[in-house]
Amino acid sequence: MEEMNRMIHDENVVAVLGSTTSGASLAMKGIAMDNEVPLVSAGAAVSIISPVEEAKWVFKTPHSDAHAVERIYMHLQNEGMNKIAILADSNAFGESGVEQLEALAGDYGMEIVIKESYNTDDPDMKTQLTKIDSSGAEAMIVWGTNPGPAIIAKNSKELGLDIPYIGSHGIANQSFIDLAGEAAEGVTIPTGKLLFPTQIPEDDEQYDVISSFYDDYMSEYDSAPTNFGSYGYDNLMLIVDALESGATDRESIREYLENDVQGYVGATGIFTFSADDHNGLEADSMVLAEVSAGEWTLKE
């Protein structure tokens, strides 16, 4: 956080972009609020921008964990499942996910039959998985970022668990597949559309933005961008859009983001910010992906 304070006080920046993690973003939120500087976060936790009266200067581009939970529950309803197990990281991202899983369960008729956690650096989760296996759960929701979810996938395969594995949007990347190997097969997650640049129909509103960003990224780095790339791209382009509109100081940039970002088509989704919503996305802007033959494929 020392660097953020330096940029604000020594460099006199008009806005700050970051961070990709929820814990760091929550710490940065306090600095942004104290100094009245616009912060556009790439973290997922809904608490980064809520309650909105405590996040006047803070916006974020990733789908919130609440959106991801809603999309998962919609999928489970379609599959006729309502008894779920939760296995979550004990860090800020995991805790925020669990909070939303619990808060929204009743709205979708879900019953949480068991809730387990793990520490970010734990090398083995077989104890928790054994409990889940005997819980009667019809699906297991794993909320965390690499490497934990990959270890859980491997442990599940080793134990012979026959229960659908649904991950969070925190593993919407090739790294999860590389770490989990064959154990990644069948894992399902909610995600934005960037994982499937060649599967997006040309009449999709995001087609041009995603195709252009994907091609430019591949040309520059010779590797496919992850969702974190789309978050960073949208963070930057929203500020560029504000500057090009004539918003050149901290207050006018904040005002522009809150009032004038209406139907903005980004790589992550289509954003409509307001005084009550500094994320501006909906659950139906997410799709479901499944690992098939070692690749993320569009499921529904």
C-alpha positions in Angstrom: 0.0 0.0 0.0 3.0 2.2 0.3 3.3 2.4 -3.5 -0.4 3.5 -3.8 0.2 6.3 -1.3 3.3 7.4 -3.2 1.4 7.5 -6.5 -1.4 9.6 -4.9 0.7 12.0 -3.0 4.0 12.2 -5.0 2.8 11.5 -8.5 -0.6 13.1 -8.1 -2.4 10.5 -10.2 -6.0 11.0 -11.2 -7.0 7.3 -10.8 -5.5 4.0 -9.6 -6.0 0.6 -11.3 -5.8 -2.7 -9.3 -5.4 -5.1 -7.7 -6.3 -8.5 -9.1 -6.8 -10.0 -5.6 -9.7 -9.2 -3.3 -7.6 -8.8 -0.1 -5.3 -6.3 -1.6 -8.2 -4.5 -3.3 -10.0 -4.1 0.0 -6.9 -2.6 1.5 -6.6 -0.2 -1.5 -10.2 0.7 -1.1 -9.5 2.3 2.2 -6.7 4.4 0.8 -8.9 5.5 -2.2 -11.7 6.5 0.1 -9.5 8.4 2.5 -7.8 10.3 -0.3 -10.9 10.6 -2.6 -9.1 9.0 -5.6 -11.0 6.8 -8.1 -10.0 3.2 -7.8 -10.9 0.6 -10.5 -10.3 -2.8 -9.0 -9.7 -6.1 -10.8 -10.7 -8.1 -7.7 -13.9 -10.2 -7.5 -15.2 -9.8 -3.9 -18.5 -7.9 -3.9 -17.4 -6.2 -0.6 -14.9 -4.2 -2.7 -17.8 -2.0 -4.0 -20.4 -2.6 -1.3 -22.0 -1.1 0.6 -21.9 1.5 -2.1 -22.1 4.4 0.4 -18.7 3.2 1.7 -17.3 2.7 -1.8 -18.1 6.1 -3.4 -14.6 6.2 -5.1 -14.3 2.5 -5.9 -15.4 0.6 -9.0 -14.5 -2.9 -10.3 -14.7 -4.8 -13.6 -14.7 -8.5 -12.7 -18.0 -10.2 -12.2 -18.7 -10.2 -8.5 -18.8 -13.4 -6.6 -22.5 -12.8 -6.2 -22.9 -13.0 -10.0 -20.9 -16.2 -10.1 -22.9 -17.8 -7.3 -26.2 -16.9 -9.0 -24.9 -18.4 -12.3 -23.9 -21.6 -10.5 -27.3 -21.9 -8.7 -29.1 -21.3 -12.0 -27.1 -24.2 -13.5 -27.8 -26.5 -10.5 -31.5 -25.7 -10.7 -31.4 -26.8 -14.4 -29.7 -30.0 -13.4 -32.3 -30.7 -10.7 -29.7 -30.5 -7.9 -30.2 -28.7 -4.6 -28.0 -30.3 -2.0 -24.6 -28.8 -2.1 -21.2 -29.0 -0.3 -18.9 -26.0 0.0 -15.1 -26.2 0.1 -13.5 -22.8 0.2 -10.2 -21.1 0.8 -10.0 -19.3 4.1 -8.7 -16.1 2.5 -10.7 -13.0 1.6 -11.8 -14.4 -1.8 -13.0 -17.6 -0.3 -14.8 -16.0 2.6 -16.6 -13.6 0.3 -17.7 -16.5 -1.9 -19.0 -18.5 1.1 -20.9 -15.4 2.3 -22.7 -15.1 -1.1 -23.3 -18.9 -1.4 -25.1 -18.8 2.0 -26.9 -15.5 1.3 -28.4 -16.6 -2.0 -29.0 -20.3 -1.3 -32.6 -19.7 -0.2 -33.5 -17.7 -3.3 -32.6 -20.7 -5.4 -33.9 -23.5 -3.1 -30.4 -24.7 -2.3 -29.5 -26.6 0.8 -25.9 -26.4 2.1 -25.4 -29.8 3.7 -21.8 -29.4 4.6 -19.3 -26.5 4.6 -15.5 -27.0 4.8 -12.5 -24.8 4.4 -8.8 -25.0 3.7 -5.8 -22.8 4.1 -4.4 -21.2 0.9 -1.1 -23.1 1.1 -2.4 -26.5 2.2 -0.9 -29.3 0.2 -3.7 -31.8 0.7 -7.5 -31.6 1.3 -8.4 -35.3 1.5 -9.8 -34.9 5.1 -12.3 -32.3 4.0 -13.2 -34.3 0.8 -13.8 -37.5 2.8 -16.4 -35.6 4.9 -18.0 -34.2 1.8 -18.2 -37.6 0.2 -20.3 -39.0 3.0 -22.5 -35.8 3.4 -25.1 -36.7 0.8 -24.3 -33.6 -1.3 -25.2 -33.8 -5.0 -22.6 -31.2 -6.1 -19.4 -29.7 -4.6 -18.7 -26.0 -5.0 -15.0 -25.2 -4.6 -14.3 -21.5 -4.0 -10.6 -20.4 -4.4 -7.8 -19.6 -6.8 -4.8 -21.7 -7.8 -3.3 -23.9 -6.6 -5.8 -25.0 -4.0 -8.7 -25.9 -6.4 -6.2 -27.9 -8.6 -5.1 -29.9 -5.5 -8.7 -30.5 -4.7 -9.3 -31.9 -8.2 -6.4 -34.2 -7.9 -7.4 -35.4 -4.4 -11.0 -36.0 -5.5 -9.7 -38.2 -8.4 -7.4 -40.1 -6.0 -10.3 -40.7 -3.6 -12.6 -41.8 -6.4 -15.2 -39.1 -5.6 -18.2 -39.3 -7.9 -19.7 -35.8 -7.3 -19.8 -32.9 -9.8 -17.0 -30.4 -9.1 -18.1 -26.8 -9.7 -15.4 -24.2 -9.3 -15.5 -20.4 -8.9 -14.5 -17.9 -11.7 -11.2 -17.7 -9.8 -9.9 -20.7 -11.8 -11.0 -19.5 -15.3 -7.6 -19.9 -16.8 -5.2 -22.5 -18.3 -3.1 -22.6 -15.1 -5.8 -24.6 -13.4 -5.8 -27.2 -16.1 -2.0 -27.4 -16.2 -1.9 -27.9 -12.4 -4.7 -30.4 -12.2 -3.9 -32.4 -15.3 -6.3 -35.2 -16.0 -8.2 -34.5 -12.8 -9.4 -31.2 -14.3 -11.7 -33.1 -16.7 -15.4 -32.3 -16.1 -14.8 -29.4 -13.8 -17.4 -26.7 -14.4 -17.1 -23.0 -13.7 -19.0 -19.7 -14.3 -16.9 -17.3 -16.4 -16.9 -14.4 -18.8 -16.7 -15.1 -22.6 -13.0 -14.4 -23.1 -12.1 -18.1 -22.7 -14.0 -18.9 -25.9 -13.0 -16.2 -28.5 -13.6 -18.6 -31.4 -17.0 -19.8 -30.0 -18.7 -16.4 -29.7 -21.2 -15.7 -32.4 -20.6 -12.7 -34.6 -23.9 -11.1 -33.6 -22.9 -11.1 -29.9 -22.5 -7.5 -28.6 -19.0 -8.4 -27.2 -17.7 -10.1 -30.3 -15.7 -7.2 -31.8 -14.2 -6.2 -28.5 -13.2 -9.7 -27.4 -11.9 -10.7 -30.8 -9.8 -7.5 -31.1 -8.4 -7.8 -27.6 -7.7 -11.5 -28.0 -5.9 -11.1 -31.3 -3.8 -8.1 -30.1 -2.8 -9.9 -26.9 -1.8 -13.1 -28.8 0.2 -11.0 -31.3 2.1 -9.2 -28.5 2.6 -12.0 -26.0 2.2 -15.2 -28.1 -0.1 -16.7 -25.4 -3.8 -16.5 -24.8 -5.1 -13.9 -22.3 -7.0 -15.0 -19.1 -10.0 -13.3 -17.6 -7.6 -11.3 -15.6 -6.3 -9.8 -18.9 -9.9 -8.7 -19.7 -10.3 -7.1 -16.3 -7.1 -5.1 -16.7 -8.1 -4.1 -20.2 -11.5 -2.9 -19.1 -10.0 -1.1 -16.1 -7.7 0.9 -18.3 -10.2 1.5 -21.2 -12.9 2.8 -18.8 -10.4 5.4 -17.5 -9.3 6.2 -21.1 -13.0 6.7 -22.0 -13.5 9.0 -19.1 -10.4 11.1 -20.0 -11.4 11.3 -23.7 -14.8 12.6 -22.6 -13.2 15.5 -20.8 -13.0 14.2 -17.3 -9.5 15.2 -16.3 -9.5 15.3 -12.5 -10.4 12.9 -9.8 -13.9 14.1 -9.1 -14.9 14.4 -12.7 -13.6 10.9 -13.5 -15.5 9.5 -10.5 -18.7 11.3 -11.7 -18.2 10.0 -15.3 -17.8 6.4 -14.2 -20.9 6.5 -11.9 -23.2 8.4 -14.3 -22.1 8.0 -17.9 -21.0 4.4 -18.2 -24.2 3.1 -19.6 -24.1 -0.1 -21.7 -20.3 0.1 -22.1 -19.2 -3.0 -24.1 -16.1 -4.4 -22.5 -14.1 -7.6 -22.8 -15.5 -8.8 -19.5 -19.1 -7.8 -20.0 -21.4 -4.9 -20.7 -21.2 -2.3 -17.9 -23.9 0.0 -16.6 -22.7 1.8 -13.5 -24.9 3.8 -11.2 -24.9 5.4 -7.8 -26.2 2.1 -6.4 -24.0 -0.2 -8.5 -20.2 0.2 -9.0 -19.8 -3.1 -10.8 -22.4 -2.7 -13.4 -22.7 -6.4 -14.5 -25.4 -9.0 -14.2 -25.3 -12.8 -13.6 -26.7 -13.6 -17.1 -23.6 -12.0 -18.6 -21.7 -15.1 -17.4 -21.6 -18.5 -19.2 -20.6 -21.9 -17.9 -17.4 -23.6 -19.0 -16.3 -27.2 -18.6 -12.9 -28.8 -19.0 -13.1 -31.3 -21.9 -10.1 -33.0 -23.5 -7.8 -30.7 -21.6 -9.4 -27.4 -22.7 -12.1 -25.1 -21.4 -15.2 -25.5 -23.6 -18.4 -23.6 -23.6 -21.0 -25.6 -21.7 -24.1 -23.3 -21.5 
